[in-house]
Amino acid sequence: MSTELASNATAKLEPFLLMSKSAKGAAAAKLVENATSAPGVFVFAELLELPNIQELAKGDHAQYFTLLQLFSYGTYEGYLKSKDSLPALNASQITKLKHLSLVSLAMDRRVLPYARLMQSLQMPTVRELEDLIIDAIYLDLLRGKLDQKKQQFEVEYTLGRDLEPGKLESLLSALQDWAKTTASVLTTLDDKLSTLASEKEVAKSHLNEHELQYAANLKDVADKLKDSARHGRFGGGPSTRAMMGGRSAYDDAMDIDDFPPRDDGKGRSRKPPSTQGDATKGLRLKRNRFL
């Protein structure tokens, strides 16, 4: 229950607490009837603990003390089981007890099927059940969503009810179990986050190594390309001259002294022209041969 709701609930009960100090017997019984019928009063623990109200359990009006207990932490199903020993309820009391029973059901389960609610609250139609739930939402007893397609009410929030005697230990046990479960979940999440952080560091290290290797490979290729460009790709380099016995391909192309004889078409061999006569003619022959 929020602080605002708790303050509002106490304020609505306050007039009955004041009147109970002087009410005994039948007056105290009437006070119980009025409190359980009053709009907006949904918590009764403080009234139940007052001496004059406690005295009702030992006298002729014990059924009113039992009725107050029912409104404090009981349900409409409980009323139906023992209605013969309880005072008859008016319409306001029946509606309020059904609202409180709805809160109790919502505290146990997050999803409440319509069939289960109609049985527990003795609602004849789905329309009446939905109207009851909507009224409880407007009273801020609970919050949630009506799912007409799935025929269920999905709970988001409920008002806290008074604690039944003997249930404090079970409530503390449930809270301890919840705390242990929460701690276990948090530990698991911390371990998972640590694992993810480690995996991220390993992946980052591998990426850095890959980038360094990639950069080294690029530099090696670039160096080899520069070396090839510096020595040339044709016969001018020393390695090429060495393979050709110290002569370049250009030298061989310019040398025409070793041309083989050619047939002149008349069955006679024709030697290449001599280069020892006319220097100009020899140079022209060499130039034409190269071209």
C-alpha positions in Angstrom: 0.0 0.0 0.0 1.4 3.4 -0.9 1.8 6.1 1.8 -1.1 8.1 0.3 -3.4 5.2 0.3 -2.4 4.2 3.9 -3.1 7.7 5.1 -6.5 7.8 3.4 -7.5 4.4 4.8 -6.6 5.5 8.3 -8.5 8.7 7.9 -11.6 6.9 6.8 -11.4 4.6 9.8 -10.6 7.3 12.4 -14.2 8.3 13.3 -15.0 4.7 14.1 -11.9 4.4 16.3 -13.0 7.4 18.3 -16.6 6.2 18.8 -15.4 2.7 19.8 -13.8 4.1 23.0 -17.2 4.6 24.6 -19.2 1.9 22.7 -19.9 -1.4 24.4 -22.1 -4.4 23.9 -24.9 -3.6 21.4 -23.4 -0.2 20.6 -20.1 -1.8 19.7 -21.9 -4.3 17.5 -23.7 -1.5 15.8 -20.4 0.3 15.3 -19.0 -2.8 13.6 -22.0 -3.0 11.3 -21.5 0.7 10.3 -17.8 0.4 9.8 -18.2 -2.6 7.5 -20.8 -0.8 5.5 -19.1 2.6 5.3 -17.8 3.7 1.9 -14.0 3.8 1.6 -13.2 1.8 4.7 -11.2 -1.3 3.7 -8.8 -1.8 6.6 -10.0 -2.8 10.1 -7.0 -4.1 12.1 -6.9 -1.1 14.4 -10.6 -1.3 15.1 -10.3 -5.0 15.7 -7.6 -4.6 18.3 -9.5 -2.1 20.5 -10.5 -3.4 24.0 -14.3 -2.7 23.6 -14.3 -4.5 20.3 -12.3 -7.4 21.7 -15.0 -7.8 24.4 -17.6 -8.6 21.7 -15.9 -12.0 21.2 -17.0 -13.1 24.8 -20.6 -11.9 24.9 -23.9 -12.1 23.2 -22.6 -10.2 20.2 -19.7 -12.5 19.3 -21.0 -12.9 15.7 -20.2 -9.2 15.1 -16.6 -9.7 16.2 -16.4 -12.7 13.8 -17.9 -10.5 11.1 -15.3 -7.8 11.7 -12.6 -10.5 11.4 -14.1 -11.6 8.1 -13.9 -8.1 6.7 -10.4 -7.6 8.0 -8.8 -10.6 6.4 -11.5 -13.0 5.2 -13.3 -13.6 1.9 -16.8 -13.9 0.4 -16.3 -17.6 0.1 -15.6 -17.8 3.8 -18.8 -15.9 4.5 -20.9 -18.2 2.4 -19.5 -21.2 4.4 -20.5 -19.8 7.7 -23.3 -17.4 6.9 -25.7 -19.1 9.2 -23.7 -18.1 12.2 -23.1 -14.5 11.0 -25.3 -11.5 10.8 -27.1 -11.0 7.5 -25.2 -8.7 5.2 -26.7 -5.7 3.5 -26.0 -4.8 -0.2 -23.1 -2.4 0.7 -21.5 -5.0 2.9 -21.8 -7.7 0.2 -20.2 -5.5 -2.4 -17.4 -4.4 -0.1 -16.6 -8.0 0.9 -16.5 -9.0 -2.7 -14.1 -6.2 -3.5 -11.9 -7.3 -0.6 -12.1 -10.9 -1.8 -11.0 -9.8 -5.2 -8.0 -8.1 -3.6 -7.1 -11.3 -1.8 -7.3 -13.3 -5.0 -5.1 -10.8 -6.8 -2.5 -11.0 -4.1 -2.1 -14.7 -4.8 -2.1 -14.7 -8.6 -1.1 -12.2 -11.2 -3.6 -13.6 -13.8 -7.1 -14.3 -12.7 -9.4 -16.2 -15.1 -13.0 -15.0 -15.2 -14.3 -18.5 -14.5 -12.3 -18.6 -11.2 -13.6 -15.1 -10.2 -17.2 -15.8 -11.0 -17.1 -19.0 -8.9 -15.4 -17.4 -5.9 -17.4 -14.2 -5.9 -20.7 -15.8 -7.0 -21.1 -13.4 -10.0 -23.9 -14.6 -12.4 -22.6 -12.9 -15.6 -19.3 -11.7 -17.0 -20.7 -8.2 -17.4 -21.4 -8.0 -13.6 -18.0 -9.4 -12.9 -16.3 -6.8 -15.1 -18.4 -4.0 -13.5 -17.2 -5.2 -10.0 -13.6 -5.2 -11.1 -13.9 -1.7 -12.7 -15.5 -0.4 -9.5 -12.5 -1.8 -7.5 -10.1 -0.1 -9.9 -11.8 3.2 -9.4 -11.6 2.7 -5.6 -7.9 2.1 -6.1 -8.1 -1.3 -4.5 -6.2 -2.8 -7.4 -5.0 -2.0 -10.9 -4.7 -4.2 -14.0 -6.2 -4.9 -17.4 -9.4 -6.7 -18.4 -8.7 -9.1 -21.3 -12.1 -9.9 -22.7 -10.6 -12.0 -25.5 -8.8 -14.3 -23.1 -11.5 -13.9 -20.4 -9.1 -13.0 -17.6 -7.9 -10.1 -15.5 -4.2 -9.3 -15.5 -3.1 -7.8 -12.1 -0.6 -5.0 -11.8 -1.1 -3.8 -8.3 -3.3 -4.5 -5.2 -4.1 -2.9 -1.9 -2.6 -4.7 1.1 -5.1 -6.3 3.5 -5.0 -6.8 7.2 -2.8 -9.7 8.3 -4.5 -12.8 9.8 -3.2 -13.9 13.2 -0.5 -16.6 12.8 0.3 -15.5 9.3 3.1 -13.1 10.2 5.7 -16.0 10.4 4.7 -17.3 7.0 4.8 -13.8 5.5 8.3 -13.3 6.9 9.4 -16.7 5.5 8.0 -15.8 2.1 9.9 -12.4 2.2 13.1 -14.2 3.2 12.7 -16.7 0.3 12.1 -13.7 -2.0 15.2 -12.0 -0.8 17.3 -15.1 -1.3 15.9 -15.6 -4.8 16.5 -11.9 -5.6 20.1 -12.2 -4.3 20.7 -15.3 -6.4 19.4 -13.6 -9.5 21.6 -10.6 -8.9 24.6 -12.8 -8.4 23.9 -14.6 -11.6 23.5 -11.3 -13.5 26.8 -10.1 -12.0 28.6 -13.2 -13.2 27.1 -12.9 -16.6 28.2 -9.3 -16.9 31.7 -10.2 -15.8 31.8 -13.0 -18.4 30.6 -10.6 -21.1 33.2 -8.0 -20.1 35.9 -10.6 -20.4 34.8 -11.8 -23.7 34.6 -8.2 -25.0 38.3 -7.7 -23.9 39.4 -10.9 -25.6 37.6 -9.9 -28.8 39.1 -6.4 -28.7 42.6 -7.9 -28.3 42.1 -10.2 -31.2 40.8 -7.3 -33.3 43.9 -5.2 -32.4 46.2 -8.1 -33.4 44.4 -8.5 -36.7 44.7 -4.8 -37.5 48.4 -4.9 -36.6 49.0 -7.9 -38.9 47.0 -6.3 -41.6 49.0 -3.1 -41.4 52.3 -5.1 -41.5 51.1 -7.0 -44.6 50.2 -3.8 -46.4 53.6 -2.3 -45.6 55.4 -5.4 -46.8 53.5 -5.3 -50.1 54.1 -1.6 -50.5 57.9 -2.0 -49.9 58.1 -4.8 -52.5 56.2 -2.6 -55.1 58.6 0.3 -54.4 61.7 -2.0 -54.8 60.3 -3.3 -58.1 59.7 0.2 -59.4 63.2 1.3 -58.4 64.9 -1.5 -60.4 62.6 -1.4 -63.4 60.4 -4.0 -65.0 62.4 -4.4 -68.4 65.9 -5.4 -69.5 67.7 -2.4 -67.9 68.1 -4.0 -64.5 71.3 -5.9 -63.5 69.4 -9.1 -62.9 68.1 -9.1 -66.4 71.6 -8.4 -67.9 73.1 -11.2 -65.8 70.6 -13.7 -67.2 71.5 -12.6 -70.8 75.3 -13.0 -70.3 75.9 -9.3 -69.7 74.0 -8.2 -72.8 70.6 -6.6 -73.0 67.8 -7.3 -75.3 68.4 -3.9 -76.9 72.0 -4.8 -77.7 70.9 -8.0 -79.5 68.3 -6.2 -81.4 70.8 -3.6 -82.8 73.3 -6.2 -83.9 72.8 -7.1 -87.6 76.3 -8.6 -88.3 75.0 -12.1 -87.6 72.0 -12.0 -90.0 71.7 -15.3 -91.9 71.9 -15.2 -95.8 68.7 -14.7 -97.7 67.5 -16.0 -101.0 67.3 -13.3 -103.8 64.7 -15.2 -105.7 67.0 -16.4 -108.5 68.5 -19.3 -106.6 71.4 -17.2 -105.3 72.2 -16.5 -101.7 72.2 -12.8 -100.8 74.4 -11.7 -97.9 73.4 -8.7 -95.8 75.0 -5.5 -96.9 78.4 -4.7 -95.6 78.6 -2.0 -92.9 82.3 -1.2 -93.7 81.7 1.0 -96.7 79.3 3.7 -96.1 78.9 4.6 -92.5 75.7 6.4 -93.1 74.2 3.5 -95.0 75.2 1.1 -92.3 73.5 3.2 -89.6 70.3 3.4 -91.7 70.3 -0.4 -92.1 70.7 -0.9 -88.4 67.9 1.6 -87.7 65.5 0.0 -90.2 66.2 -3.4 -88.8 65.4 -2.3 -85.3 62.2 -0.6 -86.4 
